[in-house]
Amino acid sequence: MAKKLKHSKIKNTGILFELLTRQITADVLNGKDSKSVELVKKFFNENAPLGKELQLYRLLSEKHYESENKANELLEVVLQSRKKLTNAELRNEKYNLIKQIKETYKSQDFFNGRIPNYKLLASIYNVFHNETSDNTFNPEQVLNSKFTVLEHITKKTLSKNTTKDNVIKEYSQKDKDLRLLTYKILVDKFNKKYKKLDESQKHLLKNFINNVSNTNKMREFVDGEVQIVRSELKKHLPQVGDKVTKIKLYEAIKQIANLTKGRVIEEKQVLTLMRYYELVKEIKDVHKG
């Protein structure tokens, strides 16, 4: 008799990774050292069993084809790759990961996080489970899960902003009077000052989250952003009339060079760069008027 296909949130590699990255975002925006960074580095690097399975989740959730044939071929290739992973090894890694999560966070708070693409990730888990298990599962459930995955792959119009926002959670804070080019813009905690993240800040956080185990890529990204921000600030410097403000802006331009130091990007560097984005935005708004 066919068994009922049961999805398990804490056994779903894609969901575990999403929950960890959201925790990193929350910790970073609250000025905390995120212990989730180390968990991602340890369990989801490209050589780790969960890292390898995560790549398969990403292929099915990020790759898109208009052709149904190509979508089916992609699913088949991914399923063949999933069969090559050892279930026992994956179970052991998930057990150890969940154990460390429970030792670090309150389980109820951590695992109750909302996942926008939950249905898709659950369907991928079900398809993987059906393909690698010795059990025979309810055919209708298996088909429904496959259809969900294939419909996602063949979706013709996908919003780039929606994809970005799958990882980045908006944080709204009580707004206070923003005074242009004061040191407070650079030293106050970001999440106590600004209403919401703009696209540059979201993009930075997404890169930080997705590249926690790829220090070279993150370093290259930050170095490039520093150059862009420095150029923007220098461009607007001559337009600043107030002498004291101009001195502070000049100092800010000098200090941004510190973000290019060190091989590993620290959370405090990410927060500082986010404040620089806000500084550029404020300058543009003032000179626009």
PEKA-V955557 format. One record per residue. D_FIRST is the distance of its C-alpha to the first C-alpha in whole Angstrom. Layout:
d_first=D_FIRST
d_first=D_FIRST
This chain:
d_first=0
d_first=4
d_first=6
d_first=10
d_first=12
d_first=15
d_first=19
d_first=21
d_first=25
d_first=26
d_first=24
d_first=25
d_first=28
d_first=29
d_first=30
d_first=31
d_first=34
d_first=35
d_first=35
d_first=37
d_first=39
d_first=40
d_first=41
d_first=43
d_first=45
d_first=45
d_first=47
d_first=49
d_first=50
d_first=51
d_first=53
d_first=51
d_first=50
d_first=46
d_first=45
d_first=42
d_first=44
d_first=44
d_first=40
d_first=39
d_first=42
d_first=40
d_first=36
d_first=36
d_first=39
d_first=38
d_first=38
d_first=36
d_first=32
d_first=31
d_first=34
d_first=33
d_first=29
d_first=31
d_first=33
d_first=30
d_first=29
d_first=33
d_first=33
d_first=30
d_first=32
d_first=35
d_first=35
d_first=36
d_first=36
d_first=37
d_first=35
d_first=31
d_first=31
d_first=33
d_first=30
d_first=28
d_first=30
d_first=30
d_first=26
d_first=26
d_first=29
d_first=28
d_first=24
d_first=26
d_first=28
d_first=25
d_first=24
d_first=27
d_first=27
d_first=26
d_first=23
d_first=25
d_first=28
d_first=27
d_first=25
d_first=29
d_first=31
d_first=29
d_first=29
d_first=33
d_first=34
d_first=32
d_first=34
d_first=37
d_first=37
d_first=36
d_first=39
d_first=41
d_first=40
d_first=39
d_first=35
d_first=35
d_first=38
d_first=36
d_first=33
d_first=33
d_first=35
d_first=34
d_first=33
d_first=34
d_first=31
d_first=28
d_first=26
d_first=27
d_first=26
d_first=23
d_first=22
d_first=23
d_first=22
d_first=18
d_first=19
d_first=20
d_first=17
d_first=15
d_first=17
d_first=18
d_first=15
d_first=13
d_first=10
d_first=8
d_first=8
d_first=9
d_first=11
d_first=14
d_first=14
d_first=15
d_first=17
d_first=19
d_first=20
d_first=21
d_first=23
d_first=24
d_first=26
d_first=27
d_first=29
d_first=30
d_first=32
d_first=33
d_first=35
d_first=38
d_first=40
d_first=40
d_first=42
d_first=44
d_first=45
d_first=41
d_first=40
d_first=43
d_first=42
d_first=38
d_first=40
d_first=43
d_first=43
d_first=46
d_first=49
d_first=51
d_first=54
d_first=57
d_first=60
d_first=63
d_first=66
d_first=66
d_first=69
d_first=69
d_first=70
d_first=70
d_first=69
d_first=67
d_first=65
d_first=64
d_first=64
d_first=62
d_first=58
d_first=57
d_first=54
d_first=57
d_first=59
d_first=57
d_first=56
d_first=53
d_first=52
d_first=53
d_first=51
d_first=53
d_first=52
d_first=49
d_first=49
d_first=50
d_first=48
d_first=45
d_first=47
d_first=47
d_first=44
d_first=42
d_first=45
d_first=45
d_first=44
d_first=46
d_first=50
d_first=52
d_first=50
d_first=51
d_first=54
d_first=55
d_first=54
d_first=56
d_first=59
d_first=59
d_first=58
d_first=61
d_first=63
d_first=62
d_first=63
d_first=66
d_first=67
d_first=67
d_first=69
d_first=72
d_first=72
d_first=72
d_first=74
d_first=78
d_first=77
d_first=77
d_first=80
d_first=80
d_first=81
d_first=79
d_first=76
d_first=77
d_first=77
d_first=74
d_first=72
d_first=74
d_first=73
d_first=69
d_first=70
d_first=71
d_first=68
d_first=65
d_first=66
d_first=64
d_first=61
d_first=61
d_first=62
d_first=59
d_first=56
d_first=54
d_first=54
d_first=54
d_first=52
d_first=56
d_first=57
d_first=54
d_first=55
d_first=59
d_first=58
d_first=56
d_first=60
d_first=61
d_first=59
d_first=60
d_first=64
d_first=64
d_first=62
d_first=65
d_first=68
d_first=67
d_first=67
d_first=70
d_first=72
d_first=70
d_first=72
